[in-house]
Amino acid sequence: MYLYNITFIADDAVAAEWVSWLEKTYIPKIMATGKFTSHKVWRIIDSPNEGVTYSSQYFFENLEDYVDYLTEYAPQLEAELYEKYGEKVVSFASTMQDEL
């Protein structure tokens, strides 16, 4: 099992609107790609960053699906995020593998 994690840091001024957009638009588009088996969103309560920090997690079973997502879908979704929120929401991604 693998995990694709996107950490988002949203300015307080747009946080509530952004969370709604994440739930109603962004996550459904990611899941509609068919590349992930499930997802989970966590609010990070001890973040050292200003604003609101969330971890949006997507689980997948094979690396081919992940690579396909990154090449075929991620650039457009990242562009939509930047177009809508600019620098008011920043993100970074990491990928993990379950070893135990």
C-alpha positions as YAML, in Angstrom:
chain: A
units: angstrom
residues:
- id: 1
  name: MET
  ca: [0.00, 0.00, 0.00]
- id: 2
  name: TYR
  ca: [1.18, 3.50, -0.82]
- id: 3
  name: LEU
  ca: [0.18, 6.95, 0.34]
- id: 4
  name: TYR
  ca: [0.32, 10.20, -1.62]
- id: 5
  name: ASN
  ca: [0.18, 13.06, 0.87]
- id: 6
  name: ILE
  ca: [-0.40, 16.70, -0.01]
- id: 7
  name: THR
  ca: [0.14, 19.18, 2.81]
- id: 8
  name: PHE
  ca: [-1.69, 22.47, 2.35]
- id: 9
  name: ILE
  ca: [-1.16, 25.69, 4.26]
- id: 10
  name: ALA
  ca: [-4.02, 28.16, 3.80]
- id: 11
  name: ASP
  ca: [-4.14, 31.80, 4.88]
- id: 12
  name: ASP
  ca: [-6.71, 32.34, 7.60]
- id: 13
  name: ALA
  ca: [-8.61, 34.73, 5.30]
- id: 14
  name: VAL
  ca: [-9.41, 31.98, 2.77]
- id: 15
  name: ALA
  ca: [-9.25, 28.86, 4.95]
- id: 16
  name: ALA
  ca: [-13.00, 28.20, 5.32]
- id: 17
  name: GLU
  ca: [-13.69, 28.77, 1.60]
- id: 18
  name: TRP
  ca: [-10.67, 26.66, 0.64]
- id: 19
  name: VAL
  ca: [-11.70, 23.72, 2.87]
- id: 20
  name: SER
  ca: [-15.12, 23.73, 1.21]
- id: 21
  name: TRP
  ca: [-13.49, 23.82, -2.25]
- id: 22
  name: LEU
  ca: [-11.14, 20.98, -1.23]
- id: 23
  name: GLU
  ca: [-14.09, 18.84, -0.12]
- id: 24
  name: LYS
  ca: [-16.50, 19.62, -2.96]
- id: 25
  name: THR
  ca: [-14.18, 20.10, -5.93]
- id: 26
  name: TYR
  ca: [-10.54, 19.10, -5.49]
- id: 27
  name: ILE
  ca: [-10.91, 15.72, -3.78]
- id: 28
  name: PRO
  ca: [-13.74, 14.54, -6.08]
- id: 29
  name: LYS
  ca: [-11.59, 15.37, -9.12]
- id: 30
  name: ILE
  ca: [-8.65, 13.42, -7.71]
- id: 31
  name: MET
  ca: [-10.81, 10.42, -6.83]
- id: 32
  name: ALA
  ca: [-12.53, 10.53, -10.25]
- id: 33
  name: THR
  ca: [-9.19, 9.71, -11.89]
- id: 34
  name: GLY
  ca: [-9.60, 6.15, -10.62]
- id: 35
  name: LYS
  ca: [-5.96, 6.06, -9.52]
- id: 36
  name: PHE
  ca: [-6.61, 6.00, -5.77]
- id: 37
  name: THR
  ca: [-8.53, 3.54, -3.61]
- id: 38
  name: SER
  ca: [-9.48, 5.92, -0.79]
- id: 39
  name: HIS
  ca: [-8.62, 9.25, 0.81]
- id: 40
  name: LYS
  ca: [-8.50, 10.96, 4.16]
- id: 41
  name: VAL
  ca: [-8.09, 14.59, 5.26]
- id: 42
  name: TRP
  ca: [-6.52, 15.65, 8.54]
- id: 43
  name: ARG
  ca: [-6.20, 19.10, 10.07]
- id: 44
  name: ILE
  ca: [-2.73, 19.49, 11.52]
- id: 45
  name: ILE
  ca: [-3.16, 20.95, 14.98]
- id: 46
  name: ASP
  ca: [0.49, 21.51, 15.92]
- id: 47
  name: SER
  ca: [1.73, 23.11, 12.71]
- id: 48
  name: PRO
  ca: [4.47, 25.72, 13.14]
- id: 49
  name: ASN
  ca: [3.09, 27.63, 10.13]
- id: 50
  name: GLU
  ca: [0.82, 30.64, 10.14]
- id: 51
  name: GLY
  ca: [-2.64, 29.92, 8.77]
- id: 52
  name: VAL
  ca: [-4.41, 26.58, 8.69]
- id: 53
  name: THR
  ca: [-2.58, 23.38, 7.75]
- id: 54
  name: TYR
  ca: [-4.18, 20.21, 6.36]
- id: 55
  name: SER
  ca: [-2.89, 16.86, 5.20]
- id: 56
  name: SER
  ca: [-4.88, 15.44, 2.29]
- id: 57
  name: GLN
  ca: [-4.03, 11.77, 1.84]
- id: 58
  name: TYR
  ca: [-4.69, 9.45, -1.10]
- id: 59
  name: PHE
  ca: [-4.08, 5.71, -0.94]
- id: 60
  name: PHE
  ca: [-3.03, 3.61, -3.94]
- id: 61
  name: GLU
  ca: [-1.86, 0.07, -4.59]
- id: 62
  name: ASN
  ca: [0.55, 0.30, -7.50]
- id: 63
  name: LEU
  ca: [3.15, 2.77, -8.62]
- id: 64
  name: GLU
  ca: [1.93, 2.78, -12.22]
- id: 65
  name: ASP
  ca: [-1.33, 4.43, -11.14]
- id: 66
  name: TYR
  ca: [0.59, 7.02, -9.14]
- id: 67
  name: VAL
  ca: [2.96, 7.86, -12.00]
- id: 68
  name: ASP
  ca: [-0.01, 8.12, -14.37]
- id: 69
  name: TYR
  ca: [-1.77, 10.47, -11.96]
- id: 70
  name: LEU
  ca: [1.33, 12.68, -11.66]
- id: 71
  name: THR
  ca: [1.79, 12.96, -15.41]
- id: 72
  name: GLU
  ca: [-1.81, 13.04, -16.63]
- id: 73
  name: TYR
  ca: [-3.81, 14.76, -13.89]
- id: 74
  name: ALA
  ca: [-1.72, 16.51, -11.23]
- id: 75
  name: PRO
  ca: [-0.47, 19.42, -13.38]
- id: 76
  name: GLN
  ca: [-4.01, 20.54, -14.22]
- id: 77
  name: LEU
  ca: [-5.23, 20.21, -10.63]
- id: 78
  name: GLU
  ca: [-2.23, 22.14, -9.32]
- id: 79
  name: ALA
  ca: [-2.91, 24.86, -11.91]
- id: 80
  name: GLU
  ca: [-6.55, 25.09, -10.78]
- id: 81
  name: LEU
  ca: [-5.47, 25.45, -7.16]
- id: 82
  name: TYR
  ca: [-2.99, 28.20, -8.01]
- id: 83
  name: GLU
  ca: [-5.44, 30.00, -10.30]
- id: 84
  name: LYS
  ca: [-8.12, 30.05, -7.62]
- id: 85
  name: TYR
  ca: [-6.01, 30.81, -4.54]
- id: 86
  name: GLY
  ca: [-2.60, 31.99, -5.74]
- id: 87
  name: GLU
  ca: [-0.16, 32.25, -2.89]
- id: 88
  name: LYS
  ca: [-2.92, 32.21, -0.27]
- id: 89
  name: VAL
  ca: [-2.72, 28.40, -0.29]
- id: 90
  name: VAL
  ca: [0.64, 26.70, -0.64]
- id: 91
  name: SER
  ca: [1.24, 22.98, -0.85]
- id: 92
  name: PHE
  ca: [3.90, 20.32, -0.97]
- id: 93
  name: ALA
  ca: [3.61, 16.62, -1.63]
- id: 94
  name: SER
  ca: [5.28, 13.45, -0.38]
- id: 95
  name: THR
  ca: [4.81, 9.79, -1.16]
- id: 96
  name: MET
  ca: [5.09, 6.95, 1.34]
- id: 97
  name: GLN
  ca: [5.14, 3.16, 1.28]
- id: 98
  name: ASP
  ca: [3.71, 0.92, 4.00]
- id: 99
  name: GLU
  ca: [6.56, -1.26, 5.25]
- id: 100
  name: LEU
  ca: [4.94, -2.99, 8.20]
...
